[in-house]
Amino acid sequence: MIKKCLFPVAGYGTRFLPATKAMPKEMLPIVNKPLVQYGVEEAVEAGIDNFGFVTGRGKRSIADHFDYSYELEHQIKGSGKEELLTTIRSLINNNKFTFTRQNEMLGLGHAILSGQTLIGDNPFAVVLADDLCLVDDGGPSVLAQMTKLYNQFRCSIVAIQEVPEDEVHKYGVIAGEPMKDGLFRVTDMVEKPKKEDAPSRYAIIGRYILTPDIFDIIRKTKPGKNGEVQITDALLQQAKDGCVLAYKFKGRRFDCGSIEGFVEATNHVYENYYKQGRN
């Protein structure tokens, strides 16, 4: 079973400046919870209880969020506000949180490699917290869907969604052989292609299940697009050597790294979760 999840959270969040000048983008709130907490809760639903964070300078508030705040808890003890900490207390009490630093921003592949010390020789999930994934009908979370597939196929899996042709340049894009409804065996991957070079309109979003051999593959992967070590390039090599699956997940994804997606997600969560007491 997948029991560990890695959160690469060292990025600067430049699309949200000046808000992210001193606050991590992962701590931006969707209504009353930070993005990173939504990601952790999604992983907990998938049976994961060990969380590793690859951080950088200015990210201390993420570690503080997943720790006790004795002064705050003392101040609100016995008041109605105490129940507002119920969900985060439950996460802290029932899961393990560890942290390491990525000293240079050299791409997502490098960030994942920096987390090897937290993962060890285990299959693991990766969550990019600024991709908020929700399943409105109460079905299993996106990571729960993916871990179920991993238990069947025992190989790396990436989550995909179909995007407009004029947006493929923003993503890693896959080509694949259909296996069953919504599941493909990957035959090609291209990082941020021009629309005329894209092998499909299936874009990789911020949910991955990775087998531990990916670390050795990343070490051998040369810098690619933008001079960064791309996880897309490493996964393509893994697909050529063995098998990587792409899964068109059930649910809805919001790009909360963009202002438009963040506002859309906030309105959606407020109307469909918070007002109905589901948040």
Beta strands, then each sheet from edge to edge (+ up, - down):
strand 1: 4-8
strand 2: 29-30
strand 3: 33-34
strand 4: 50-55
strand 5: 96-101
strand 6: 124-127
strand 7: 131-134
strand 8: 156-162
strand 9: 172-180
strand 10: 183-191
strand 11: 202-210
strand 12: 244-248
strand 13: 252-255
sheet 1: 5+ 4+ 1+ 6+ 11- 8+ 12+ 10- 9+
sheet 2: 2+ 3-
sheet 3: 7+ 13-
end
